Amino acid sequence: MLFRASQFHKRLFNVSNFKVGVIRPYSLCCPPRPSGGCGCPNQVPGGGRKIVPPTTCRPGSPPPNPCVPVYHHGKDTWKKYKYIVLFVCIPAILLQAFRAFSHGPPPKGHCRDYEYMRLRTKRFPWGEGVKSLFHNDHLNHLPGECEPPPLDCDE
């Protein structure tokens, strides 16, 4: 079973199985490694002192992948957003603020006091008991402020 697995592994990861234009494995993109060991001294077990390998043998940061294209994403994008804020957002906010504060509140509209509108069967527990919690004095009418509707006479 182990023999079959190793044959499958060799067949699966064989470089000749890859097509050049479709898949480029990382090993084909990188420069070849130098042959031979890294020059580490032979460590003798039971030696009295600690043997430190040379700096060429120590693991360092991995080299950059040459297969990955280099993008400079995010370079100087802060300038784009700075100009958008300065020349689009702030003038738009100032323009809308000017438009909002240049107009006064609208006057109360015409009101007819029909019997099914503004029914008050019970007083509200705050204030004089006439205004609801969401009453707006500038827009809403209170009962008694409206004129009665015209009489419908068919005679």
N, C-alpha and C positions, 0 to 999 in steps of 0.2 A: 504494500500500500504506500509506503514511504517513497519507494522508487518511482511509482506512477505520479505521485504528487510533485516530485522534483522534475520529472520529465514535462509535466504540464506547466510547471513554473518556467522552465527554460523555453518552452514553446510559446508561452503567453508573452513573455517579456523579451523575446528575441528582437533585435534591432531591425532585422530584415523584414519583419512583419509590418513595420510601420511604413506608410506611404509618405513620401517627402512633402507633398503639398498639403496633406490633410493634418497630420499630427507630427509635431516636432518634439521629441522627448527632451527633457532638460539636459540629459547627458550629451546630446548632439549639439546643444547650443553653447555649452561651456567649453572653455579651453581645457585641453587634457591635463590631468594631474601629473606632476613630476614622478618619475619612476623611483622606486626604492623607498626605504623607510625615512622617517623624519630625523634620524640621527640621534635617537634617544640612547643614553648609555644603558648597558645591561645592569639590571638591578640584582644584587646578590641578596638572597634572603638571609636574615640574621646579621647583616652588616651593622656596624655600630652607629653610623651616621645616616642622616636622611639624604637621599639622593634626589636632587631636583633636576628635572629635565630642562634642556635649554629652551630659550624663548621661542625658537622656531618650531618646537614640538608642541607648545601649549595651544589649546583651542582658543581661537579668537572669534571675532564676529564673522558670520558667513558672508561670502562675497555677494554682491548684487547679482540678480538673475539677468543675464543678457538677453533672454528671450522676451522679457516684459518690456513693452514700449514705455518710454519716459514721457510722462505728462507733467506739465506744470499747472495742475489744477489748483485753483485758489490763489494764484499769483496776481496780486494787485486787484482782486475783486472788491476789496474794501473801497477803492476809489469809485467804482461803479455805483455802489450803494450810497456812498457819500453824496455823489452828484444827484442821484435819484431823490434822496431825502431833501437836499438843499433846493433843488430846482423844480421838483414835482410835488412832494408831500407837503412841505411847509407852505408854499404858495396856495395849494389847494385848501389847506386848513384855514389860512388867513382869509381866503375868499369866502369860504362857507361861514366863518365867524362874522365877517362883515355883512353877508346876506342875512344871517340869522338876527343880528342885533339892529339892523337898519329898519326892520319892520316892527310895528307895534303889535300888541295883542289884538286879535280880531274882536270886533264888537259882538255882543250877544245878539243872536238871531231873533227873528220874529217868533213869537210863541203863542200858541192857542192852548187853552186849558181844557182838554177833553177829560171826561170822567174816568177813563181807564189809564190816564197818565199820572205819575207821581202820587201813587196811592200811599197813604201813611195810616196804617191801622194801629200802629204802636209807636211810641216815641223812642228815638235812639237814646242809649244810656250816656251820651256825652253831649256837652254844650247845651243848647236850648232844646235838643231832641228833634230838630227839623232837618238838619243837614246829615247826609250819610257820611260814612268814613271817607269816601272817595269824592266828595263834592268839590267842584271847582267853581268858585264865585264868579270867575271871568266868563265861563261858558255855560254853566248849568243854571236853570231857573228853579226857584223854590215854589212850592205850592202857594197860590195867591198872587204871584207876580205876573201871571199870564192873563190875558184877556179872555173872557168866555167865548166859546165858539158861536158863530151866527146861528140864529134859530132857523130850523127847517120847517117852513109852513107851506103846505100844499094848497092853501086856500087862496 
